[in-house]
Amino acid sequence: MNVIKSLSLSLSGIAGALLLANDLLACPNIAGSYMRPGDNLVIFWEQNGCNISADTPSQGFDHSIQGRWTGSYFDYTVSRRNIKNGCITKMYGRLYQQGVSQLNTEIYGTDGRCDLPANFTENSVWYRR
């Protein structure tokens, strides 16, 4: 019985260590201001550990973004609110760092609400300001 208890405690300790290690994953620091050429949209990314966030308005919409480092890229969700009618669409994306001054973002789908279809996609390149 003691062997089973000991094994159980060891496994729970290992699981706890793995969760802690996941929180301590090395991730790139992307905090700062970036601009997308073409429409000159500016976004300011905040970062707390491996969690990212940003709030930015653009042509009739407010965007609130929350994401987390996966080990290869930041996985994020955008809450896109239509300023005119208040309708909120969830958009799902990935953010990749390309060197120290460039980010690539990829929207790969939405929840299908409001004016964006579920299969909406968008790729953008952003440069540090």
C-alpha positions as CSV (number, residue, x, y, z in Angstrom):
1,M,0.0,0.0,0.0
2,N,2.8,2.5,0.9
3,V,4.4,1.8,-2.5
4,I,1.2,2.7,-4.3
5,K,0.8,5.9,-2.2
6,S,4.4,6.8,-2.9
7,L,4.0,6.2,-6.6
8,S,0.8,8.2,-6.6
9,L,2.5,11.2,-4.9
10,S,5.5,10.9,-7.2
11,L,3.3,11.0,-10.3
12,S,1.3,14.0,-9.0
13,G,4.6,15.7,-8.2
14,I,5.8,15.1,-11.8
15,A,2.5,16.4,-13.2
16,G,2.8,19.6,-11.1
17,A,6.4,20.1,-12.3
18,L,5.3,19.7,-15.9
19,L,2.6,22.3,-15.4
20,L,5.1,24.7,-13.8
21,A,7.6,24.0,-16.6
22,N,4.9,24.9,-19.1
23,D,4.4,28.2,-17.4
24,L,8.1,28.9,-17.5
25,L,8.6,28.1,-21.2
26,A,10.9,30.5,-22.9
27,C,9.0,32.7,-25.2
28,P,9.9,35.6,-27.4
29,N,9.3,39.1,-26.0
30,I,7.1,40.8,-28.5
31,A,5.9,43.7,-26.3
32,G,5.8,47.0,-28.1
33,S,4.3,48.9,-30.9
34,Y,4.0,47.5,-34.5
35,M,2.6,48.9,-37.7
36,R,1.0,47.1,-40.6
37,P,2.0,48.7,-44.0
38,G,-0.8,49.4,-46.4
39,D,-3.4,50.7,-43.9
40,N,-0.8,51.9,-41.3
41,L,-2.8,50.3,-38.5
42,V,-0.8,50.4,-35.3
43,I,-1.1,47.8,-32.5
44,F,0.6,47.9,-29.1
45,W,1.3,44.4,-27.7
46,E,1.5,43.9,-24.0
47,Q,3.1,40.8,-22.5
48,N,3.0,39.2,-19.1
49,G,5.3,36.1,-19.1
50,C,4.1,34.1,-22.1
51,N,0.7,35.7,-22.3
52,I,0.0,38.5,-24.8
53,S,-2.8,41.1,-25.1
54,A,-3.7,44.1,-27.2
55,D,-6.6,46.4,-27.8
56,T,-6.9,48.3,-31.0
57,P,-9.6,50.1,-33.0
58,S,-9.8,50.0,-36.8
59,Q,-12.3,51.4,-39.2
60,G,-15.6,50.8,-37.3
61,F,-14.4,48.0,-35.1
62,D,-12.7,47.5,-31.7
63,H,-10.4,44.6,-31.3
64,S,-9.5,43.0,-28.0
65,I,-6.8,40.3,-28.3
66,Q,-5.7,37.7,-25.8
67,G,-3.1,34.9,-26.5
68,R,-0.6,32.5,-25.1
69,W,2.7,31.0,-26.3
70,T,2.4,27.4,-27.5
71,G,6.1,26.6,-27.8
72,S,6.3,27.6,-31.5
73,Y,3.9,30.6,-31.9
74,F,1.4,32.6,-30.0
75,D,-2.2,31.3,-30.3
76,Y,-4.7,34.1,-29.8
77,T,-8.4,35.0,-29.9
78,V,-9.7,38.4,-31.1
79,S,-13.0,39.8,-29.8
80,R,-14.0,42.0,-32.7
81,R,-16.8,44.4,-31.8
82,N,-18.8,46.3,-34.5
83,I,-18.9,49.9,-33.1
84,K,-22.1,50.7,-35.0
85,N,-24.3,47.7,-33.9
86,G,-22.3,46.1,-31.0
87,C,-22.1,42.7,-32.6
88,I,-19.1,40.7,-31.4
89,T,-17.2,38.1,-33.5
90,K,-14.5,35.8,-32.2
91,M,-11.6,35.5,-34.5
92,Y,-8.9,32.8,-34.0
93,G,-5.2,33.3,-35.0
94,R,-1.5,32.6,-34.7
95,L,1.3,35.1,-34.3
96,Y,4.8,34.2,-35.4
97,Q,7.9,36.3,-34.6
98,Q,10.2,36.8,-37.6
99,G,13.5,38.3,-36.3
100,V,13.5,41.1,-33.8
101,S,11.4,43.6,-35.7
102,Q,8.7,41.7,-37.6
103,L,5.6,39.8,-36.7
104,N,3.4,37.7,-39.0
105,T,-0.2,37.2,-38.0
106,E,-2.6,34.6,-39.4
107,I,-6.4,34.6,-38.8
108,Y,-7.5,31.1,-39.6
109,G,-11.2,31.3,-38.7
110,T,-14.0,32.8,-36.7
111,D,-17.1,31.8,-34.8
112,G,-19.2,32.8,-37.8
113,R,-21.1,35.6,-36.1
114,C,-21.9,39.0,-37.4
115,D,-20.4,39.9,-40.8
116,L,-17.5,37.4,-41.0
117,P,-17.9,33.8,-42.2
118,A,-16.4,31.0,-40.1
119,N,-13.9,30.3,-42.8
120,F,-12.6,33.9,-42.9
121,T,-8.8,34.1,-43.2
122,E,-6.3,37.0,-43.1
123,N,-2.5,37.1,-43.1
124,S,-0.6,40.3,-42.1
125,V,3.0,41.4,-41.6
126,W,3.7,43.9,-38.9
127,Y,6.9,45.9,-38.3
128,R,8.2,47.2,-34.9
129,R,8.0,51.0,-34.7
